[in-house]
Amino acid sequence: MTGTKAPHFSTLAVHAGAVPDPATGARVTPIYQTTSFVFRDADHAANLFGLQEFGNIYTRIMNPTQGVLEARVAALEGGSAALAVASGHAAQFLTFHTLLEPGDDFIAARQLYGGSVNQFNHGFAKFDWRVVWADATNPDTFRAALTPKTRAIFIESIANPGGIVIDIPAIAAIAKEAGVPLIVDNTLATPYLCRPKEFGADIVLHSLTKFMGGQGNSIGGVIVDCGTFDWKGATHRYKTLVDPNPSYNGMVLADAFGPMAFALACRVMGLRDLGPAIAPLNAFLILNGIETLPLRMEKHCENAVRVAAFLERHKAVAWVNYAGLPSSPNHALATRLTPRGAGAVFTFGLKGGYEAGKKFVSSLKLFSHLANIGDVRSLVIHPASTTHRQLTDAQRIAAGAGPDVVRLSIGIEDAADLIADLEEALDVVA
Ligand SMILES: Cc1ncc(COP(=O)(O)O)c(C=O)c1O
């Protein structure tokens, strides 16, 4: 990109990080389907391995297709650097692996994707990382959850499956007081609707599998380093960032890489040693998806408002939880934090409860019944019998996934067709 003015979001979505391929002139970023890259000479190889020079060595650690994806997401989020990985869960794993030592705590909002609740409660326990839960609708509960071992705070910007917008600035203020980084999973909002860095986030994560890729064809994740957290000045010693690194000749990553140190640590320690690399083909597909992100998000949000308004009036529906509806108690916050729209994933309750939920999802024809969100196609799931099945009743209700709850991810089809499909299925359960 050329010019003196900072490009707007839609321009960045198409161009950021990409130039015509230097070797062939190919206009679209190619899929560099190779495991490894030839060194110019022995000094070049030594410099790459010693982090004296950046460059491609081996696709587990870095690949040019992945590199364009990283630069594009970093630009869209306003971050200083990014690291693309195999999945959203891998992004969370590498983030915490970089921040925590055995015995450390972190605080997480209860209102999270069910898979994250499982990862934090069970997967992370094996590393002796302890999650302390707080209520994202009541920021003071984060302050109450702080312990001398708290090393980070984790929230979603728009919570899955509840469809509520979270008060990022209020929770960021608590993270700042505590001197720990705020991590925001921005999967449901995407940077088109919300840029968490502007509200105080230090690290932004995505499951690229959802709206960013947008077409339901590839799994991916990304870690964005906002470049805002002062690792050297922090009262706690984040060892991976501030201790001399024995595997890089005693280099201190925070000194050597400043505002990009966190993303770099996740790459050269986490990805190098744990290995969840994104495949070049997936990076390519997601990159292509991001080019239409602004157009898709506009349509997703417009359709979601129409569908939610229809459901709110239907006699078989007990309640609709969508911050995009003016009747929502969360609407004022959404207007402030996500002014372009409150996303396209939300929940509603069926008066008939658990059995009605199961019958309803089986009666829809245009909506696909599956465990995903953020596709151009409209999707539906009954969380209590599927994604949130492993949780206890109390955890399900706390996560917004009680027995009567149905989650919708509204696609970009014609809203009238979506409403007609929902109406027929509601008639079956009414
Ligand atoms: C909000 C959110 N974060 C993280 C994830 C995990 O992402 P992935 O499935 O790409 O590992 C999901 C998956 O549904 C999600 O909805």
PDBQT file of the ligand as one rigid body, heavy atoms in Angstrom, charges set to zero:
ROOT
HETATM    1  C1  LIG A 501     -15.442 -17.458  21.021  1.00  0.00    +0.000 C 
HETATM    2  C2  LIG A 501     -14.606 -18.638  20.630  1.00  0.00    +0.000 A 
HETATM    3  N1  LIG A 501     -13.309 -18.662  20.982  1.00  0.00    +0.000 NA
HETATM    4  C3  LIG A 501     -12.518 -19.712  20.668  1.00  0.00    +0.000 A 
HETATM    5  C4  LIG A 501     -13.014 -20.794  19.982  1.00  0.00    +0.000 A 
HETATM    6  C5  LIG A 501     -12.092 -21.943  19.667  1.00  0.00    +0.000 C 
HETATM    7  O1  LIG A 501     -11.736 -21.853  18.321  1.00  0.00    +0.000 OA
HETATM    8  P1  LIG A 501     -11.267 -23.099  17.422  1.00  0.00    +0.000 P 
HETATM    9  O2  LIG A 501     -12.469 -23.955  17.241  1.00  0.00    +0.000 OA
HETATM   10  O3  LIG A 501     -10.786 -22.439  16.163  1.00  0.00    +0.000 OA
HETATM   11  O4  LIG A 501     -10.197 -23.787  18.187  1.00  0.00    +0.000 OA
HETATM   12  C6  LIG A 501     -14.360 -20.811  19.597  1.00  0.00    +0.000 A 
HETATM   13  C7  LIG A 501     -14.916 -21.969  18.872  1.00  0.00    +0.000 C 
HETATM   14  O5  LIG A 501     -16.121 -22.065  18.670  1.00  0.00    +0.000 OA
HETATM   15  C8  LIG A 501     -15.177 -19.700  19.928  1.00  0.00    +0.000 A 
HETATM   16  O6  LIG A 501     -16.469 -19.645  19.596  1.00  0.00    +0.000 OA
ENDROOT
TORSDOF 0
